């Protein structure tokens, strides 16, 4: 991976009525593991999990704004 600072924000909320596999508990477990594996290839930045749906920027815009500020610093 390139030597760039990375902010990886992972949505972990399981849907009340899953439509696709990734919305299930098993799917979220796999999703988190794959994101952790992806982030392990970077040297700078951070990876954080949030109890949010897929659209973290809509569900919790403050955490996205804070991640941008942290990476910009």
PDB file of N, CA, C, O and CB in Angstrom:
ATOM      1  N   UNK A   1       0.834  -1.175   0.000  1.00  0.00           N
ATOM      2  CA  UNK A   1       0.000   0.000   0.000  1.00  0.00           C
ATOM      3  C   UNK A   1       0.887   1.249   0.000  1.00  0.00           C
ATOM      4  O   UNK A   1       2.003   1.213   0.516  1.00  0.00           O
ATOM      5  CB  UNK A   1      -0.953  -0.008   1.214  1.00  0.00           C
ATOM      6  N   UNK A   2       0.403   2.339  -0.568  1.00  0.00           N
ATOM      7  CA  UNK A   2       1.183   3.570  -0.564  1.00  0.00           C
ATOM      8  C   UNK A   2       1.322   4.122   0.854  1.00  0.00           C
ATOM      9  O   UNK A   2       0.490   3.857   1.721  1.00  0.00           O
ATOM     10  CB  UNK A   2       0.536   4.615  -1.479  1.00  0.00           C
ATOM     11  N   UNK A   3       2.369   4.880   1.070  1.00  0.00           N
ATOM     12  CA  UNK A   3       2.612   5.462   2.394  1.00  0.00           C
ATOM     13  C   UNK A   3       1.766   6.719   2.553  1.00  0.00           C
ATOM     14  O   UNK A   3       2.267   7.840   2.466  1.00  0.00           O
ATOM     15  CB  UNK A   3       4.123   5.789   2.594  1.00  0.00           C
ATOM     16  N   UNK A   4       0.484   6.513   2.785  1.00  0.00           N
ATOM     17  CA  UNK A   4      -0.472   7.595   2.965  1.00  0.00           C
ATOM     18  C   UNK A   4      -1.198   7.413   4.288  1.00  0.00           C
ATOM     19  O   UNK A   4      -1.417   6.284   4.726  1.00  0.00           O
ATOM     20  CB  UNK A   4      -1.475   7.647   1.793  1.00  0.00           C
ATOM     21  N   UNK A   5      -1.576   8.521   4.933  1.00  0.00           N
ATOM     22  CA  UNK A   5      -2.399   8.360   6.135  1.00  0.00           C
ATOM     23  C   UNK A   5      -3.813   7.932   5.725  1.00  0.00           C
ATOM     24  O   UNK A   5      -4.383   8.469   4.776  1.00  0.00           O
ATOM     25  CB  UNK A   5      -2.440   9.685   6.967  1.00  0.00           C
ATOM     26  N   UNK A   6      -4.359   6.973   6.447  1.00  0.00           N
ATOM     27  CA  UNK A   6      -5.658   6.411   6.097  1.00  0.00           C
ATOM     28  C   UNK A   6      -6.584   6.447   7.309  1.00  0.00           C
ATOM     29  O   UNK A   6      -6.185   6.106   8.423  1.00  0.00           O
ATOM     30  CB  UNK A   6      -5.505   4.967   5.573  1.00  0.00           C
ATOM     31  N   UNK A   7      -7.810   6.861   7.075  1.00  0.00           N
ATOM     32  CA  UNK A   7      -8.861   6.762   8.085  1.00  0.00           C
ATOM     33  C   UNK A   7      -9.874   5.757   7.553  1.00  0.00           C
ATOM     34  O   UNK A   7     -10.582   6.034   6.584  1.00  0.00           O
ATOM     35  CB  UNK A   7      -9.534   8.172   8.389  1.00  0.00           C
ATOM     36  N   UNK A   8      -9.941   4.607   8.177  1.00  0.00           N
ATOM     37  CA  UNK A   8     -10.881   3.576   7.765  1.00  0.00           C
ATOM     38  C   UNK A   8     -11.965   3.483   8.825  1.00  0.00           C
ATOM     39  O   UNK A   8     -11.697   3.105   9.965  1.00  0.00           O
ATOM     40  CB  UNK A   8     -10.169   2.198   7.558  1.00  0.00           C
ATOM     41  N   UNK A   9     -13.183   3.827   8.448  1.00  0.00           N
ATOM     42  CA  UNK A   9     -14.319   3.809   9.361  1.00  0.00           C
ATOM     43  C   UNK A   9     -15.223   2.650   8.958  1.00  0.00           C
ATOM     44  O   UNK A   9     -15.715   2.604   7.831  1.00  0.00           O
ATOM     45  CB  UNK A   9     -15.095   5.174   9.339  1.00  0.00           C
ATOM     46  N   UNK A  10     -15.439   1.723   9.873  1.00  0.00           N
ATOM     47  CA  UNK A  10     -16.189   0.517   9.579  1.00  0.00           C
ATOM     48  C   UNK A  10     -17.550   0.550  10.263  1.00  0.00           C
ATOM     49  O   UNK A  10     -17.643   0.732  11.477  1.00  0.00           O
ATOM     50  CB  UNK A  10     -15.406  -0.718  10.012  1.00  0.00           C
ATOM     51  N   UNK A  11     -18.603   0.373   9.469  1.00  0.00           N
ATOM     52  CA  UNK A  11     -19.962   0.291   9.990  1.00  0.00           C
ATOM     53  C   UNK A  11     -20.212  -1.117  10.515  1.00  0.00           C
ATOM     54  O   UNK A  11     -19.948  -2.091   9.811  1.00  0.00           O
ATOM     55  CB  UNK A  11     -21.001   0.665   8.901  1.00  0.00           C
ATOM     56  N   UNK A  12     -20.718  -1.240  11.744  1.00  0.00           N
ATOM     57  CA  UNK A  12     -20.875  -2.557  12.358  1.00  0.00           C
ATOM     58  C   UNK A  12     -22.320  -2.889  12.728  1.00  0.00           C
ATOM     59  O   UNK A  12     -22.576  -3.952  13.293  1.00  0.00           O
ATOM     60  CB  UNK A  12     -20.017  -2.643  13.584  1.00  0.00           C
ATOM     61  N   UNK A  13     -23.245  -2.021  12.427  1.00  0.00           N
ATOM     62  CA  UNK A  13     -24.637  -2.239  12.830  1.00  0.00           C
ATOM     63  C   UNK A  13     -25.284  -3.372  12.029  1.00  0.00           C
ATOM     64  O   UNK A  13     -25.236  -3.394  10.799  1.00  0.00           O
ATOM     65  CB  UNK A  13     -25.446  -0.949  12.654  1.00  0.00           C
ATOM     66  N   UNK A  14     -25.878  -4.294  12.748  1.00  0.00           N
ATOM     67  CA  UNK A  14     -26.609  -5.394  12.122  1.00  0.00           C
ATOM     68  C   UNK A  14     -28.031  -4.905  11.875  1.00  0.00           C
ATOM     69  O   UNK A  14     -28.650  -4.314  12.760  1.00  0.00           O
ATOM     70  CB  UNK A  14     -26.592  -6.696  13.020  1.00  0.00           C
ATOM     71  N   UNK A  15     -28.546  -5.146  10.687  1.00  0.00           N
ATOM     72  CA  UNK A  15     -29.888  -4.699  10.329  1.00  0.00           C
ATOM     73  C   UNK A  15     -30.951  -5.513  11.065  1.00  0.00           C
ATOM     74  O   UNK A  15     -30.791  -6.714  11.278  1.00  0.00           O
ATOM     75  CB  UNK A  15     -30.098  -4.803   8.814  1.00  0.00           C
ATOM     76  N   UNK A  16     -32.027  -4.849  11.445  1.00  0.00           N
ATOM     77  CA  UNK A  16     -33.140  -5.537  12.103  1.00  0.00           C
ATOM     78  C   UNK A  16     -33.741  -6.589  11.176  1.00  0.00           C
ATOM     79  O   UNK A  16     -34.124  -7.674  11.616  1.00  0.00           O
ATOM     80  CB  UNK A  16     -34.222  -4.528  12.536  1.00  0.00           C
ATOM     81  N   UNK A  17     -33.818  -6.262   9.913  1.00  0.00           N
ATOM     82  CA  UNK A  17     -34.312  -7.196   8.897  1.00  0.00           C
ATOM     83  C   UNK A  17     -33.317  -7.219   7.742  1.00  0.00           C
ATOM     84  O   UNK A  17     -33.507  -6.519   6.747  1.00  0.00           O
ATOM     85  CB  UNK A  17     -35.746  -6.794   8.397  1.00  0.00           C
ATOM     86  N   UNK A  18     -32.252  -8.022   7.868  1.00  0.00           N
ATOM     87  CA  UNK A  18     -31.205  -8.030   6.846  1.00  0.00           C
ATOM     88  C   UNK A  18     -31.738  -8.326   5.447  1.00  0.00           C
ATOM     89  O   UNK A  18     -32.557  -9.224   5.252  1.00  0.00           O
ATOM     90  CB  UNK A  18     -30.152  -9.047   7.205  1.00  0.00           C
ATOM     91  N   UNK A  19     -31.260  -7.557   4.493  1.00  0.00           N
ATOM     92  CA  UNK A  19     -31.622  -7.747   3.091  1.00  0.00           C
ATOM     93  C   UNK A  19     -30.538  -8.541   2.359  1.00  0.00           C
ATOM     94  O   UNK A  19     -30.824  -9.331   1.459  1.00  0.00           O
ATOM     95  CB  UNK A  19     -31.845  -6.385   2.403  1.00  0.00           C
ATOM     96  N   UNK A  20     -29.288  -8.311   2.769  1.00  0.00           N
ATOM     97  CA  UNK A  20     -28.136  -9.010   2.185  1.00  0.00           C
ATOM     98  C   UNK A  20     -27.256  -9.541   3.313  1.00  0.00           C
ATOM     99  O   UNK A  20     -27.390  -9.117   4.460  1.00  0.00           O
ATOM    100  CB  UNK A  20     -27.316  -8.063   1.241  1.00  0.00           C
ATOM    101  N   UNK A  21     -26.364 -10.461   2.990  1.00  0.00           N
ATOM    102  CA  UNK A  21     -25.507 -11.122   3.985  1.00  0.00           C
ATOM    103  C   UNK A  21     -24.734 -10.141   4.852  1.00  0.00           C
ATOM    104  O   UNK A  21     -24.639 -10.336   6.063  1.00  0.00           O
ATOM    105  CB  UNK A  21     -24.536 -12.044   3.293  1.00  0.00           C
ATOM    106  N   UNK A  22     -24.182  -9.096   4.261  1.00  0.00           N
ATOM    107  CA  UNK A  22     -23.334  -8.169   5.024  1.00  0.00           C
ATOM    108  C   UNK A  22     -24.115  -7.451   6.125  1.00  0.00           C
ATOM    109  O   UNK A  22     -23.506  -6.887   7.035  1.00  0.00           O
ATOM    110  CB  UNK A  22     -22.705  -7.138   4.086  1.00  0.00           C
ATOM    111  N   UNK A  23     -25.431  -7.459   6.064  1.00  0.00           N
ATOM    112  CA  UNK A  23     -26.251  -6.819   7.093  1.00  0.00           C
ATOM    113  C   UNK A  23     -26.538  -7.750   8.276  1.00  0.00           C
ATOM    114  O   UNK A  23     -27.160  -7.330   9.252  1.00  0.00           O
ATOM    115  CB  UNK A  23     -27.561  -6.346   6.487  1.00  0.00           C
ATOM    116  N   UNK A  24     -26.091  -9.010   8.199  1.00  0.00           N
ATOM    117  CA  UNK A  24     -26.295  -9.977   9.282  1.00  0.00           C
ATOM    118  C   UNK A  24     -25.117  -9.917  10.258  1.00  0.00           C
ATOM    119  O   UNK A  24     -24.085  -9.314   9.962  1.00  0.00           O
ATOM    120  CB  UNK A  24     -26.460 -11.417   8.712  1.00  0.00           C
ATOM    121  N   UNK A  25     -25.283 -10.551  11.430  1.00  0.00           N
ATOM    122  CA  UNK A  25     -24.184 -10.594  12.407  1.00  0.00           C
ATOM    123  C   UNK A  25     -22.962 -11.296  11.823  1.00  0.00           C
ATOM    124  O   UNK A  25     -21.837 -10.830  12.002  1.00  0.00           O
ATOM    125  CB  UNK A  25     -24.636 -11.310  13.696  1.00  0.00           C
ATOM    126  N   UNK A  26     -23.171 -12.396  11.136  1.00  0.00           N
ATOM    127  CA  UNK A  26     -22.041 -13.111  10.518  1.00  0.00           C
ATOM    128  C   UNK A  26     -21.387 -12.256   9.444  1.00  0.00           C
ATOM    129  O   UNK A  26     -20.162 -12.229   9.325  1.00  0.00           O
ATOM    130  CB  UNK A  26     -22.509 -14.451   9.911  1.00  0.00           C
ATOM    131  N   UNK A  27     -22.190 -11.567   8.674  1.00  0.00           N
ATOM    132  CA  UNK A  27     -21.665 -10.692   7.624  1.00  0.00           C
ATOM    133  C   UNK A  27     -20.855  -9.548   8.197  1.00  0.00           C
ATOM    134  O   UNK A  27     -19.806  -9.193   7.660  1.00  0.00           O
ATOM    135  CB  UNK A  27     -22.797 -10.142   6.781  1.00  0.00           C
ATOM    136  N   UNK A  28     -21.341  -8.968   9.291  1.00  0.00           N
ATOM    137  CA  UNK A  28     -20.595  -7.862   9.923  1.00  0.00           C
ATOM    138  C   UNK A  28     -19.284  -8.362  10.510  1.00  0.00           C
ATOM    139  O   UNK A  28     -18.280  -7.650  10.479  1.00  0.00           O
ATOM    140  CB  UNK A  28     -21.443  -7.193  11.028  1.00  0.00           C
ATOM    141  N   UNK A  29     -19.281  -9.575  11.042  1.00  0.00           N
ATOM    142  CA  UNK A  29     -18.028 -10.144  11.550  1.00  0.00           C
ATOM    143  C   UNK A  29     -17.001 -10.284  10.449  1.00  0.00           C
ATOM    144  O   UNK A  29     -15.833  -9.946  10.636  1.00  0.00           O
ATOM    145  CB  UNK A  29     -18.278 -11.499  12.197  1.00  0.00           C
ATOM    146  N   UNK A  30     -17.428 -10.779   9.309  1.00  0.00           N
ATOM    147  CA  UNK A  30     -16.535 -10.906   8.153  1.00  0.00           C
ATOM    148  C   UNK A  30     -16.099  -9.534   7.653  1.00  0.00           C
ATOM    149  O   UNK A  30     -14.931  -9.333   7.320  1.00  0.00           O
ATOM    150  CB  UNK A  30     -17.225 -11.686   7.021  1.00  0.00           C
ATOM    151  N   UNK A  31     -17.027  -8.600   7.602  1.00  0.00           N
ATOM    152  CA  UNK A  31     -16.746  -7.231   7.157  1.00  0.00           C
ATOM    153  C   UNK A  31     -15.654  -6.595   8.031  1.00  0.00           C
ATOM    154  O   UNK A  31     -14.705  -6.001   7.518  1.00  0.00           O
ATOM    155  CB  UNK A  31     -18.038  -6.370   7.200  1.00  0.00           C
ATOM    156  N   UNK A  32     -15.803  -6.730   9.367  1.00  0.00           N
ATOM    157  CA  UNK A  32     -14.806  -6.163  10.284  1.00  0.00           C
ATOM    158  C   UNK A  32     -13.445  -6.827  10.095  1.00  0.00           C
ATOM    159  O   UNK A  32     -12.418  -6.147  10.114  1.00  0.00           O
ATOM    160  CB  UNK A  32     -15.268  -6.318  11.742  1.00  0.00           C
ATOM    161  N   UNK A  33     -13.427  -8.136   9.914  1.00  0.00           N
ATOM    162  CA  UNK A  33     -12.161  -8.856   9.716  1.00  0.00           C
ATOM    163  C   UNK A  33     -11.493  -8.428   8.414  1.00  0.00           C
ATOM    164  O   UNK A  33     -10.277  -8.241   8.373  1.00  0.00           O
ATOM    165  CB  UNK A  33     -12.399 -10.380   9.710  1.00  0.00           C
ATOM    166  N   UNK A  34     -12.278  -8.272   7.358  1.00  0.00           N
ATOM    167  CA  UNK A  34     -11.705  -7.838   6.080  1.00  0.00           C
ATOM    168  C   UNK A  34     -11.181  -6.405   6.157  1.00  0.00           C
ATOM    169  O   UNK A  34     -10.137  -6.101   5.580  1.00  0.00           O
ATOM    170  CB  UNK A  34     -12.749  -7.950   4.968  1.00  0.00           C
ATOM    171  N   UNK A  35     -11.882  -5.531   6.853  1.00  0.00           N
ATOM    172  CA  UNK A  35     -11.389  -4.163   7.016  1.00  0.00           C
ATOM    173  C   UNK A  35     -10.094  -4.142   7.833  1.00  0.00           C
ATOM    174  O   UNK A  35      -9.171  -3.393   7.515  1.00  0.00           O
ATOM    175  CB  UNK A  35     -12.459  -3.285   7.692  1.00  0.00           C
ATOM    176  N   UNK A  36     -10.028  -4.958   8.878  1.00  0.00           N
ATOM    177  CA  UNK A  36      -8.805  -5.029   9.684  1.00  0.00           C
ATOM    178  C   UNK A  36      -7.637  -5.526   8.833  1.00  0.00           C
ATOM    179  O   UNK A  36      -6.528  -5.002   8.933  1.00  0.00           O
ATOM    180  CB  UNK A  36      -9.010  -5.956  10.906  1.00  0.00           C
ATOM    181  N   UNK A  37      -7.883  -6.527   8.005  1.00  0.00           N
ATOM    182  CA  UNK A  37      -6.830  -7.046   7.123  1.00  0.00           C
ATOM    183  C   UNK A  37      -6.385  -5.981   6.122  1.00  0.00           C
ATOM    184  O   UNK A  37      -5.190  -5.822   5.872  1.00  0.00           O
ATOM    185  CB  UNK A  37      -7.322  -8.303   6.375  1.00  0.00           C
ATOM    186  N   UNK A  38      -7.333  -5.262   5.558  1.00  0.00           N
ATOM    187  CA  UNK A  38      -6.999  -4.186   4.625  1.00  0.00           C
ATOM    188  C   UNK A  38      -6.160  -3.125   5.320  1.00  0.00           C
ATOM    189  O   UNK A  38      -5.136  -2.701   4.784  1.00  0.00           O
ATOM    190  CB  UNK A  38      -8.277  -3.557   4.039  1.00  0.00           C
ATOM    191  N   UNK A  39      -6.575  -2.693   6.502  1.00  0.00           N
ATOM    192  CA  UNK A  39      -5.857  -1.629   7.203  1.00  0.00           C
ATOM    193  C   UNK A  39      -4.451  -2.066   7.633  1.00  0.00           C
ATOM    194  O   UNK A  39      -3.557  -1.229   7.755  1.00  0.00           O
ATOM    195  CB  UNK A  39      -6.655  -1.182   8.423  1.00  0.00           C
ATOM    196  N   UNK A  40      -4.254  -3.343   7.859  1.00  0.00           N
ATOM    197  CA  UNK A  40      -2.931  -3.819   8.291  1.00  0.00           C
ATOM    198  C   UNK A  40      -1.848  -3.534   7.254  1.00  0.00           C
ATOM    199  O   UNK A  40      -0.660  -3.578   7.572  1.00  0.00           O
ATOM    200  CB  UNK A  40      -2.983  -5.317   8.577  1.00  0.00           C
ATOM    201  N   UNK A  41      -2.244  -3.244   6.027  1.00  0.00           N
ATOM    202  CA  UNK A  41      -1.281  -2.922   4.983  1.00  0.00           C
ATOM    203  C   UNK A  41      -0.813  -1.476   4.992  1.00  0.00           C
ATOM    204  O   UNK A  41       0.072  -1.103   4.221  1.00  0.00           O
ATOM    205  CB  UNK A  41      -1.867  -3.231   3.661  1.00  0.00           C
ATOM    206  N   UNK A  42      -1.400  -0.661   5.856  1.00  0.00           N
ATOM    207  CA  UNK A  42      -1.021   0.755   5.935  1.00  0.00           C
ATOM    208  C   UNK A  42      -0.169   1.018   7.165  1.00  0.00           C
ATOM    209  O   UNK A  42      -0.305   0.340   8.183  1.00  0.00           O
ATOM    210  CB  UNK A  42      -2.269   1.649   5.960  1.00  0.00           C
ATOM    211  N   UNK A  43       0.706   2.002   7.063  1.00  0.00           N
ATOM    212  CA  UNK A  43       1.601   2.341   8.169  1.00  0.00           C
ATOM    213  C   UNK A  43       1.125   3.525   8.994  1.00  0.00           C
ATOM    214  O   UNK A  43       1.545   3.702  10.137  1.00  0.00           O
ATOM    215  CB  UNK A  43       2.969   2.632   7.640  1.00  0.00           C
ATOM    216  N   UNK A  44       0.249   4.335   8.414  1.00  0.00           N
ATOM    217  CA  UNK A  44      -0.195   5.547   9.120  1.00  0.00           C
ATOM    218  C   UNK A  44      -1.714   5.655   9.065  1.00  0.00           C
ATOM    219  O   UNK A  44      -2.355   5.231   8.103  1.00  0.00           O
ATOM    220  CB  UNK A  44       0.457   6.817   8.505  1.00  0.00           C
ATOM    221  N   UNK A  45      -2.265   6.227  10.114  1.00  0.00           N
ATOM    222  CA  UNK A  45      -3.699   6.434  10.161  1.00  0.00           C
ATOM    223  C   UNK A  45      -4.347   5.604  11.249  1.00  0.00           C
ATOM    224  O   UNK A  45      -3.695   5.194  12.209  1.00  0.00           O
ATOM    225  CB  UNK A  45      -4.317   6.109   8.828  1.00  0.00           C
ATOM    226  N   UNK A  46      -5.638   5.359  11.088  1.00  0.00           N
ATOM    227  CA  UNK A  46      -6.371   4.624  12.107  1.00  0.00           C
ATOM    228  C   UNK A  46      -7.568   3.904  11.487  1.00  0.00           C
ATOM    229  O   UNK A  46      -8.064   4.263  10.420  1.00  0.00           O
ATOM    230  CB  UNK A  46      -6.834   5.571  13.224  1.00  0.00           C
ATOM    231  N   UNK A  47      -8.003   2.876  12.205  1.00  0.00           N
ATOM    232  CA  UNK A  47      -9.182   2.104  11.827  1.00  0.00           C
ATOM    233  C   UNK A  47     -10.101   2.088  13.031  1.00  0.00           C
ATOM    234  O   UNK A  47      -9.702   1.675  14.120  1.00  0.00           O
ATOM    235  CB  UNK A  47      -8.810   0.646  11.364  1.00  0.00           C
ATOM    236  N   UNK A  48     -11.341   2.539  12.836  1.00  0.00           N
ATOM    237  CA  UNK A  48     -12.313   2.579  13.929  1.00  0.00           C
ATOM    238  C   UNK A  48     -13.626   1.945  13.487  1.00  0.00           C
ATOM    239  O   UNK A  48     -14.064   2.095  12.346  1.00  0.00           O
ATOM    240  CB  UNK A  48     -12.548   4.031  14.399  1.00  0.00           C
ATOM    241  N   UNK A  49     -14.236   1.236  14.426  1.00  0.00           N
ATOM    242  CA  UNK A  49     -15.547   0.630  14.193  1.00  0.00           C
ATOM    243  C   UNK A  49     -16.624   1.511  14.811  1.00  0.00           C
ATOM    244  O   UNK A  49     -16.434   2.075  15.889  1.00  0.00           O
ATOM    245  CB  UNK A  49     -15.611  -0.809  14.779  1.00  0.00           C
ATOM    246  N   UNK A  50     -17.759   1.625  14.120  1.00  0.00           N
ATOM    247  CA  UNK A  50     -18.877   2.414  14.614  1.00  0.00           C
ATOM    248  C   UNK A  50     -20.165   1.625  14.493  1.00  0.00           C
ATOM    249  O   UNK A  50     -20.404   0.953  13.490  1.00  0.00           O
ATOM    250  CB  UNK A  50     -18.987   3.739  13.854  1.00  0.00           C
ATOM    251  N   UNK A  51     -20.991   1.711  15.522  1.00  0.00           N
ATOM    252  CA  UNK A  51     -22.313   1.096  15.466  1.00  0.00           C
ATOM    253  C   UNK A  51     -23.190   1.996  14.604  1.00  0.00           C
ATOM    254  O   UNK A  51     -23.920   2.856  15.096  1.00  0.00           O
ATOM    255  CB  UNK A  51     -22.929   0.896  16.908  1.00  0.00           C
ATOM    256  N   UNK A  52     -23.088   1.768  13.330  1.00  0.00           N
ATOM    257  CA  UNK A  52     -23.745   2.605  12.342  1.00  0.00           C
ATOM    258  C   UNK A  52     -24.141   1.728  11.173  1.00  0.00           C
ATOM    259  O   UNK A  52     -23.612   0.631  10.992  1.00  0.00           O
ATOM    260  CB  UNK A  52     -22.830   3.775  11.884  1.00  0.00           C
ATOM    261  N   UNK A  53     -25.077   2.226  10.385  1.00  0.00           N
ATOM    262  CA  UNK A  53     -25.397   1.562   9.141  1.00  0.00           C
ATOM    263  C   UNK A  53     -24.323   1.864   8.111  1.00  0.00           C
ATOM    264  O   UNK A  53     -23.312   2.491   8.427  1.00  0.00           O
ATOM    265  CB  UNK A  53     -26.777   1.993   8.633  1.00  0.00           C
ATOM    266  N   UNK A  54     -24.538   1.424   6.894  1.00  0.00           N
ATOM    267  CA  UNK A  54     -23.557   1.591   5.822  1.00  0.00           C
ATOM    268  C   UNK A  54     -23.197   3.054   5.578  1.00  0.00           C
ATOM    269  O   UNK A  54     -22.058   3.350   5.217  1.00  0.00           O
ATOM    270  CB  UNK A  54     -24.084   0.981   4.544  1.00  0.00           C
ATOM    271  N   UNK A  55     -24.122   3.954   5.763  1.00  0.00           N
ATOM    272  CA  UNK A  55     -23.892   5.371   5.486  1.00  0.00           C
ATOM    273  C   UNK A  55     -23.465   6.133   6.738  1.00  0.00           C
ATOM    274  O   UNK A  55     -24.225   6.933   7.284  1.00  0.00           O
ATOM    275  CB  UNK A  55     -25.150   6.001   4.902  1.00  0.00           C
ATOM    276  N   UNK A  56     -22.240   5.872   7.182  1.00  0.00           N
ATOM    277  CA  UNK A  56     -21.730   6.518   8.388  1.00  0.00           C
ATOM    278  C   UNK A  56     -21.814   8.038   8.251  1.00  0.00           C
ATOM    279  O   UNK A  56     -22.110   8.736   9.221  1.00  0.00           O
ATOM    280  CB  UNK A  56     -20.276   6.082   8.663  1.00  0.00           C
ATOM    281  N   UNK A  57     -21.557   8.544   7.060  1.00  0.00           N
ATOM    282  CA  UNK A  57     -21.585   9.989   6.846  1.00  0.00           C
ATOM    283  C   UNK A  57     -22.972  10.585   7.085  1.00  0.00           C
ATOM    284  O   UNK A  57     -23.091  11.770   7.397  1.00  0.00           O
ATOM    285  CB  UNK A  57     -21.126  10.311   5.436  1.00  0.00           C
ATOM    286  N   UNK A  58     -24.004   9.785   6.941  1.00  0.00           N
ATOM    287  CA  UNK A  58     -25.372  10.255   7.226  1.00  0.00           C
ATOM    288  C   UNK A  58     -25.761   9.971   8.675  1.00  0.00           C
ATOM    289  O   UNK A  58     -26.384  10.805   9.332  1.00  0.00           O
ATOM    290  CB  UNK A  58     -26.384   9.583   6.270  1.00  0.00           C
ATOM    291  N   UNK A  59     -25.394   8.802   9.165  1.00  0.00           N
ATOM    292  CA  UNK A  59     -25.766   8.404  10.520  1.00  0.00           C
ATOM    293  C   UNK A  59     -25.005   9.177  11.589  1.00  0.00           C
ATOM    294  O   UNK A  59     -25.559   9.502  12.640  1.00  0.00           O
ATOM    295  CB  UNK A  59     -25.530   6.927  10.702  1.00  0.00           C
ATOM    296  N   UNK A  60     -23.748   9.470  11.324  1.00  0.00           N
ATOM    297  CA  UNK A  60     -22.909  10.138  12.314  1.00  0.00           C
ATOM    298  C   UNK A  60     -21.876  11.018  11.614  1.00  0.00           C
ATOM    299  O   UNK A  60     -20.691  10.687  11.606  1.00  0.00           O
ATOM    300  CB  UNK A  60     -22.209   9.105  13.226  1.00  0.00           C
ATOM    301  N   UNK A  61     -22.309  12.138  11.025  1.00  0.00           N
ATOM    302  CA  UNK A  61     -21.378  12.985  10.274  1.00  0.00           C
ATOM    303  C   UNK A  61     -20.236  13.550  11.120  1.00  0.00           C
ATOM    304  O   UNK A  61     -19.171  13.863  10.589  1.00  0.00           O
ATOM    305  CB  UNK A  61     -22.133  14.120   9.647  1.00  0.00           C
ATOM    306  N   UNK A  62     -20.447  13.681  12.413  1.00  0.00           N
ATOM    307  CA  UNK A  62     -19.398  14.229  13.281  1.00  0.00           C
ATOM    308  C   UNK A  62     -18.158  13.330  13.305  1.00  0.00           C
ATOM    309  O   UNK A  62     -17.037  13.839  13.320  1.00  0.00           O
ATOM    310  CB  UNK A  62     -19.934  14.413  14.706  1.00  0.00           C
ATOM    311  N   UNK A  63     -18.338  12.003  13.309  1.00  0.00           N
ATOM    312  CA  UNK A  63     -17.166  11.118  13.347  1.00  0.00           C
ATOM    313  C   UNK A  63     -16.408  11.166  12.028  1.00  0.00           C
ATOM    314  O   UNK A  63     -15.186  11.018  12.009  1.00  0.00           O
ATOM    315  CB  UNK A  63     -17.588   9.673  13.658  1.00  0.00           C
ATOM    316  N   UNK A  64     -17.118  11.370  10.932  1.00  0.00           N
ATOM    317  CA  UNK A  64     -16.456  11.488   9.636  1.00  0.00           C
ATOM    318  C   UNK A  64     -15.668  12.796   9.583  1.00  0.00           C
ATOM    319  O   UNK A  64     -14.522  12.812   9.134  1.00  0.00           O
ATOM    320  CB  UNK A  64     -17.491  11.424   8.479  1.00  0.00           C
ATOM    321  N   UNK A  65     -16.270  13.878  10.035  1.00  0.00           N
ATOM    322  CA  UNK A  65     -15.574  15.164  10.066  1.00  0.00           C
ATOM    323  C   UNK A  65     -14.337  15.095  10.965  1.00  0.00           C
ATOM    324  O   UNK A  65     -13.286  15.632  10.617  1.00  0.00           O
ATOM    325  CB  UNK A  65     -16.523  16.274  10.552  1.00  0.00           C
ATOM    326  N   UNK A  66     -14.460  14.441  12.108  1.00  0.00           N
ATOM    327  CA  UNK A  66     -13.324  14.306  13.011  1.00  0.00           C
ATOM    328  C   UNK A  66     -12.213  13.464  12.393  1.00  0.00           C
ATOM    329  O   UNK A  66     -11.037  13.784  12.564  1.00  0.00           O
ATOM    330  CB  UNK A  66     -13.770  13.690  14.329  1.00  0.00           C
ATOM    331  N   UNK A  67     -12.554  12.411  11.691  1.00  0.00           N
ATOM    332  CA  UNK A  67     -11.559  11.586  11.014  1.00  0.00           C
ATOM    333  C   UNK A  67     -10.809  12.398   9.958  1.00  0.00           C
ATOM    334  O   UNK A  67      -9.590  12.279   9.829  1.00  0.00           O
ATOM    335  CB  UNK A  67     -12.227  10.362  10.370  1.00  0.00           C
ATOM    336  N   UNK A  68     -11.526  13.208   9.220  1.00  0.00           N
ATOM    337  CA  UNK A  68     -10.883  14.066   8.210  1.00  0.00           C
ATOM    338  C   UNK A  68      -9.924  15.040   8.866  1.00  0.00           C
ATOM    339  O   UNK A  68      -8.813  15.244   8.376  1.00  0.00           O
ATOM    340  CB  UNK A  68     -11.936  14.837   7.397  1.00  0.00           C
ATOM    341  N   UNK A  69     -10.342  15.643   9.970  1.00  0.00           N
ATOM    342  CA  UNK A  69      -9.475  16.587  10.696  1.00  0.00           C
ATOM    343  C   UNK A  69      -8.210  15.878  11.200  1.00  0.00           C
ATOM    344  O   UNK A  69      -7.105  16.407  11.079  1.00  0.00           O
ATOM    345  CB  UNK A  69     -10.244  17.225  11.890  1.00  0.00           C
ATOM    346  N   UNK A  70      -8.384  14.685  11.762  1.00  0.00           N
ATOM    347  CA  UNK A  70      -7.225  13.948  12.287  1.00  0.00           C
ATOM    348  C   UNK A  70      -6.232  13.606  11.180  1.00  0.00           C
ATOM    349  O   UNK A  70      -5.023  13.743  11.372  1.00  0.00           O
ATOM    350  CB  UNK A  70      -7.684  12.662  12.989  1.00  0.00           C
ATOM    351  N   UNK A  71      -6.718  13.169  10.042  1.00  0.00           N
ATOM    352  CA  UNK A  71      -5.830  12.820   8.941  1.00  0.00           C
ATOM    353  C   UNK A  71      -5.159  14.077   8.379  1.00  0.00           C
ATOM    354  O   UNK A  71      -3.985  14.044   8.011  1.00  0.00           O
ATOM    355  CB  UNK A  71      -6.610  12.081   7.833  1.00  0.00           C
ATOM    356  N   UNK A  72      -5.894  15.165   8.315  1.00  0.00           N
ATOM    357  CA  UNK A  72      -5.320  16.416   7.790  1.00  0.00           C
ATOM    358  C   UNK A  72      -4.210  16.950   8.683  1.00  0.00           C
ATOM    359  O   UNK A  72      -3.274  17.587   8.201  1.00  0.00           O
ATOM    360  CB  UNK A  72      -6.408  17.476   7.639  1.00  0.00           C
ATOM    361  N   UNK A  73      -4.312  16.692   9.991  1.00  0.00           N
ATOM    362  CA  UNK A  73      -3.263  17.144  10.921  1.00  0.00           C
ATOM    363  C   UNK A  73      -2.039  16.292  10.718  1.00  0.00           C
ATOM    364  O   UNK A  73      -1.029  16.491  11.394  1.00  0.00           O
ATOM    365  CB  UNK A  73      -3.738  17.074  12.402  1.00  0.00           C
TER     366      UNK A  73
END
